Structure formats: C-alpha cells, structure tokens
Amino acid sequence: MLNKKGIFLPLFVFSSIVILGVLFYVMNTTEAKKEDFVGLKAVNIIKTYDEAEKINLYLDLAAKYSYENTLKNMAENGGYSSEAKCEKTQPNLIDQEPYVIWNTCPVLNPDKEFELQFKKEIKDYINKYESSYIGLNYGELNLKSPGISHNDIFTKALQDTNLLNIENSENNLIVTFSDIDLQIENTESSKITIKPKTKTQKPDIRIYEELYTLVKNYCIKKEFEECQGKLSKIFSNIELKKESEIIKLKLLKENYSIKIAFNTDYEIPGFENILLS
C-alpha cells in the first residue's frame, strides 16, 4: 500500500520550489522594469537638455545672421526697413536696380528701422528651425505612442517664441525672447523651461544721419554739380548720377552698398535719432 505522506512531501517541496522560482522571476522582472523606466526617464531628461542647448546655439547664430541681413536690407532701402512705405525708382535700360526715393518716405529714424528689420529677420530664422531630436521607439519599448513626434513638438516650441526686447549694453545689443517650454518625452507634465537671451554687436548706423544732413544742405534745391562735388570730397567711394530731377546715390561699403534716390525739387522728410531702448 502506497504511503501517501511519502508522496505528498516531495510533491510539496517541488511545488514550493517552482512557486518561489516564479515569484523570484516576477520580482526581478518588475524591479528591472522599474530600473529601466528610471533609466529611460534620465535619458529623456538629458536629451531634452541637449535640445535646449541646440536651441540656444541656433538663436545665437540667428541673431548674428539677422544683424548682417538687417544692415544689408537697410542699405538697399536707404536706411529704412523693407516694410517702410516708400516709393522706388523704376528700372530702365541703364539702371535695373530700384532705389528708395527719400522724398516719399516717412521721417527717418535709423535706430527704429534697424529694430523693425532685425525683428523681422530673426523671426524668419525662428520659423525655419527644425529640431533634430530623435524620439523613442515606442513599439520596441512596448509603450503607448503619444501620436505626435517629439521632434515636431520641439520644432513648434521654438517657432512659437517671440522676440520680447532689444536692449543696449555697452557695445552690444541684448536680445531677449519669450520662455520656451520643452516637455520631457514620455512624461505627462515634466518639462524644462528655458529663458533664451543672446547678444549681437551694436550697429553703427550714424552714416544715415550724415548722408541726410549732406543731402539736405547741399543737394535739395541745389545744382547737381554742387551736390556731386561736395559729397565726392567727403566720400571717395560714392557714386551719384542724375536722371531728370532724380539723383541716385550709391555709397559702397565693405559688404553692401547704401542706395538712395531723391528729387532735388522737393524737401526730404525729417530725421529722428531715438536710440534703441
């Protein structure tokens, strides 16, 4: 007759070992998943800080190129921004380049025009930004996909920012932007907020005041020869040519040319020199 106690005891021991083994495996797997989650979050935080550094660097470069583009655009428009309401000369067989006609413009304030053009230029760069962020592979990690790429989220975060203020500081302009919130991937509300601020050199645009004074005193209601003679003595790299009652002035600079046209029969608008705030 079989001993039931003799069979039950080894079976109990074997079952206990199996159960304990399963429990040990489950506990280890759970802990591993917790560690993986913590490690994944740490990686995502680092990646978000890296994105913040890229944004700050991009804004530094955007300010630099916007500064250069602004000076060129102002020169093309006779000291005004590209949005100024001024008439321009019509191209002809001899001269295909348009010149802003000063007589048709509002009061000239180069500092204000620089600020207007700079804001436009830097916003154009901001709108062109595309994040290079590499998001998680949710399928491989068995995580629920948010339905939108974090690359797009970070791209939009910068494109939504605005230039808040341009401030004088010794030889530089300090440029301040609105805050940018960068949501950490695979979290509901965790984010990194950056307060972007960059600087660019202060523009030397006193040349427009000097040209304004010379044109007003020696060209308006004066003979072309007098105008040309006086300005040519001051600037060796200036070109003046007369077409009917319009004089076209081109002053060659290092990387661009200042172009102005004016009708000598009419006064030119006033001049203001209000420095950037």
C-alpha positions as CSV (number, residue, x, y, z in Angstrom):
1,M,0.0,0.0,0.0
2,L,1.4,3.4,-1.0
3,N,2.5,5.8,1.6
4,K,0.5,9.0,0.8
5,K,2.6,11.0,3.2
6,G,5.7,9.9,1.4
7,I,4.4,11.1,-2.0
8,F,2.9,14.4,-0.8
9,L,6.1,15.6,0.9
10,P,8.3,15.5,-2.2
11,L,5.5,17.0,-4.3
12,F,5.0,19.8,-1.8
13,V,8.7,20.6,-1.8
14,F,8.8,20.5,-5.7
15,S,5.8,22.8,-6.0
16,S,7.2,25.2,-3.4
17,I,10.4,25.5,-5.4
18,V,8.5,26.2,-8.6
19,I,6.3,28.8,-7.0
20,L,9.3,30.5,-5.3
21,G,11.1,30.5,-8.6
22,V,8.2,32.1,-10.4
23,L,7.9,34.7,-7.6
24,F,11.6,35.4,-7.7
25,Y,11.5,35.9,-11.5
26,V,8.4,38.2,-11.3
27,M,10.0,40.3,-8.6
28,N,13.3,40.6,-10.5
29,T,11.5,41.4,-13.8
30,T,9.4,44.1,-12.0
31,E,12.5,45.6,-10.4
32,A,14.3,45.5,-13.8
33,K,11.3,47.3,-15.4
34,K,11.4,49.9,-12.7
35,E,15.1,50.4,-13.2
36,D,14.6,50.6,-17.0
37,F,11.9,53.2,-16.5
38,V,14.1,55.3,-14.2
39,G,17.0,55.0,-16.7
40,L,14.7,55.8,-19.6
41,K,13.5,59.0,-17.9
42,A,17.0,60.0,-17.1
43,V,18.0,59.6,-20.8
44,N,15.0,61.6,-21.9
45,I,15.9,64.5,-19.5
46,I,19.5,64.5,-20.9
47,K,18.1,64.6,-24.4
48,T,15.8,67.5,-23.6
49,Y,18.7,69.5,-22.1
50,D,20.6,68.7,-25.3
51,E,17.7,70.1,-27.3
52,A,17.7,73.3,-25.1
53,E,21.5,73.8,-25.9
54,K,20.8,73.4,-29.6
55,I,18.0,76.0,-29.4
56,N,20.2,78.5,-27.6
57,L,23.0,78.0,-30.1
58,Y,20.6,78.3,-33.0
59,L,19.3,81.6,-31.6
60,D,22.9,82.9,-31.2
61,L,23.6,82.2,-34.9
62,A,20.1,83.6,-35.9
63,A,21.0,86.9,-34.1
64,K,24.3,87.1,-35.9
65,Y,22.9,86.5,-39.3
66,S,19.9,88.7,-38.7
67,Y,22.2,91.5,-37.7
68,E,24.1,91.2,-41.0
69,N,20.9,90.9,-43.1
70,T,19.4,93.9,-41.4
71,L,22.3,96.1,-42.3
72,K,22.1,95.0,-45.9
73,N,18.4,95.4,-46.1
74,M,18.6,98.9,-44.6
75,A,21.3,99.8,-47.1
76,E,19.1,98.6,-50.0
77,N,16.2,100.7,-48.7
78,G,18.1,103.9,-48.0
79,G,18.2,103.5,-44.2
80,Y,14.6,102.2,-43.9
81,S,13.3,98.7,-43.2
82,S,11.9,96.6,-46.0
83,E,8.4,97.3,-44.7
84,A,8.6,101.1,-45.0
85,K,6.0,102.8,-47.1
86,C,8.3,104.4,-49.7
87,E,8.2,104.7,-53.4
88,K,11.1,103.3,-55.5
89,T,12.6,104.2,-58.8
90,Q,11.6,102.1,-61.8
91,P,14.3,100.1,-63.6
92,N,15.4,101.3,-67.0
93,L,17.8,100.2,-69.7
94,I,20.7,101.9,-68.0
95,D,20.0,101.1,-64.3
96,Q,18.0,98.0,-63.4
97,E,18.3,98.5,-59.6
98,P,15.4,100.1,-57.7
99,Y,16.2,103.0,-55.3
100,V,14.1,104.2,-52.4
101,I,13.0,107.8,-53.1
102,W,13.6,109.7,-49.8
103,N,11.0,112.4,-50.6
104,T,8.2,109.8,-50.5
105,C,9.2,108.2,-47.1
106,P,8.2,109.0,-43.5
107,V,10.5,110.6,-41.0
108,L,13.8,108.7,-41.0
109,N,14.8,107.1,-37.7
110,P,17.6,104.6,-38.4
111,D,17.5,103.1,-34.9
112,K,13.8,102.4,-35.1
113,E,14.2,101.0,-38.7
114,F,17.0,98.7,-37.6
115,E,14.9,97.3,-34.8
116,L,11.9,96.7,-37.1
117,Q,14.1,94.9,-39.7
118,F,16.0,92.9,-37.1
119,K,12.8,91.6,-35.6
120,K,11.6,90.5,-39.0
121,E,14.9,88.8,-39.9
122,I,15.2,86.9,-36.7
123,K,11.6,85.8,-36.8
124,D,12.2,84.4,-40.3
125,Y,15.1,82.3,-38.9
126,I,13.0,81.1,-36.0
127,N,10.2,80.0,-38.4
128,K,12.8,77.9,-40.3
129,Y,14.0,76.0,-37.3
130,E,13.7,72.2,-37.4
131,S,14.6,70.1,-34.4
132,S,16.9,67.1,-34.9
133,Y,15.6,65.4,-31.8
134,I,15.5,61.6,-32.1
135,G,12.4,60.3,-30.2
136,L,11.7,56.9,-28.6
137,N,10.8,53.8,-30.5
138,Y,7.5,53.2,-28.6
139,G,6.9,49.9,-30.4
140,E,10.2,48.3,-29.3
141,L,9.7,49.6,-25.7
142,N,6.1,48.4,-25.5
143,L,5.0,51.9,-24.7
144,K,1.9,53.8,-25.8
145,S,2.7,56.2,-28.6
146,P,1.7,59.9,-28.0
147,G,0.5,60.1,-31.6
148,I,2.8,63.1,-32.4
149,S,6.6,63.1,-32.8
150,H,8.6,64.9,-30.1
151,N,10.7,66.3,-33.0
152,D,7.6,68.2,-34.1
153,I,6.8,69.3,-30.5
154,F,10.2,70.9,-30.1
155,T,10.2,72.5,-33.5
156,K,6.9,74.2,-32.7
157,A,8.1,75.2,-29.2
158,L,10.8,77.3,-30.8
159,Q,8.7,78.6,-33.7
160,D,6.1,79.9,-31.2
161,T,8.6,82.0,-29.4
162,N,8.8,85.8,-29.9
163,L,11.5,88.5,-29.5
164,L,10.4,90.4,-26.5
165,N,13.1,93.1,-26.1
166,I,16.3,94.6,-27.6
167,E,18.4,96.5,-25.0
168,N,21.6,98.5,-25.3
169,S,24.5,97.2,-23.3
170,E,27.9,98.9,-23.9
171,N,28.9,97.7,-27.4
172,N,26.2,95.0,-27.7
173,L,22.5,94.6,-28.1
174,I,21.0,92.2,-25.6
175,V,18.1,90.3,-27.3
176,T,15.5,88.6,-25.0
177,F,13.0,86.0,-26.2
178,S,9.8,84.7,-24.6
179,D,10.1,81.5,-22.5
180,I,10.3,78.1,-24.3
181,D,8.8,75.0,-22.6
182,L,10.3,71.7,-23.6
183,Q,8.2,68.8,-22.5
184,I,10.3,65.8,-21.4
185,E,9.3,62.8,-23.6
186,N,7.2,60.0,-22.2
187,T,6.0,62.2,-19.2
188,E,2.7,63.8,-18.7
189,S,3.8,67.2,-17.3
190,S,7.5,67.2,-16.7
191,K,9.3,70.0,-18.7
192,I,12.3,72.1,-18.9
193,T,11.8,75.8,-19.4
194,I,14.5,77.9,-21.0
195,K,14.6,81.7,-21.0
196,P,16.6,82.5,-24.2
197,K,18.8,85.5,-24.3
198,T,21.5,86.3,-26.8
199,K,23.5,89.3,-27.9
200,T,24.8,90.8,-31.1
201,Q,27.0,93.8,-31.8
202,K,25.5,97.3,-31.7
203,P,25.1,98.6,-35.2
204,D,26.9,101.8,-36.3
205,I,24.3,103.4,-38.5
206,R,25.4,107.0,-38.0
207,I,26.2,107.1,-41.7
208,Y,22.5,107.7,-42.5
209,E,22.4,110.9,-40.3
210,E,25.5,112.1,-42.1
211,L,24.1,111.4,-45.6
212,Y,20.7,113.0,-44.6
213,T,22.5,116.2,-43.5
214,L,24.6,116.4,-46.6
215,V,21.7,115.8,-49.0
216,K,19.5,118.3,-47.2
217,N,22.2,121.0,-47.2
218,Y,24.0,120.5,-50.5
219,C,21.6,118.7,-52.8
220,I,17.9,119.7,-52.3
221,K,17.1,122.7,-54.5
222,K,20.8,122.9,-55.5
223,E,22.6,122.2,-58.8
224,F,23.7,118.6,-59.4
225,E,27.4,119.7,-59.8
226,E,27.4,121.3,-56.3
227,C,25.8,118.2,-54.8
228,Q,28.2,115.8,-56.5
229,G,31.2,117.9,-55.7
230,K,30.5,118.2,-52.0
231,L,29.6,114.6,-51.4
232,S,32.6,113.3,-53.5
233,K,35.0,115.3,-51.4
234,I,33.7,113.6,-48.3
235,F,33.3,110.1,-49.6
236,S,35.8,108.7,-52.1
237,N,33.6,105.6,-52.7
238,I,30.4,107.4,-53.6
239,E,28.6,107.4,-57.0
240,L,26.0,110.0,-58.0
241,K,24.0,110.1,-61.2
242,K,21.2,112.4,-62.4
243,E,18.1,111.2,-64.2
244,S,15.7,114.1,-64.9
245,E,15.1,115.6,-61.4
246,I,16.1,112.4,-59.6
247,I,19.6,111.9,-58.2
248,K,20.6,108.4,-57.5
249,L,23.3,108.0,-54.8
250,K,25.2,104.8,-54.1
251,L,27.8,104.6,-51.3
252,L,29.9,101.5,-51.4
253,K,30.5,99.7,-48.0
254,E,32.5,96.6,-47.3
255,N,29.7,94.0,-47.8
256,Y,26.9,96.1,-49.3
257,S,26.0,99.4,-50.9
258,I,23.8,102.1,-49.5
259,K,21.3,103.2,-52.2
260,I,19.2,106.4,-52.0
261,A,17.3,108.4,-54.6
262,F,15.8,111.9,-54.1
263,N,14.1,114.6,-56.1
264,T,16.1,117.8,-55.8
265,D,12.9,119.9,-56.3
266,Y,11.3,118.8,-53.1
267,E,12.3,118.6,-49.4
268,I,13.1,115.3,-47.8
269,P,11.4,114.1,-44.7
270,G,12.7,114.9,-41.2
271,F,15.2,112.9,-39.2
272,E,14.9,111.4,-35.7
273,N,17.7,109.8,-33.7
274,I,16.0,107.8,-31.0
275,L,18.3,105.1,-29.7
276,L,17.2,101.5,-29.1
277,S,15.7,101.0,-25.6
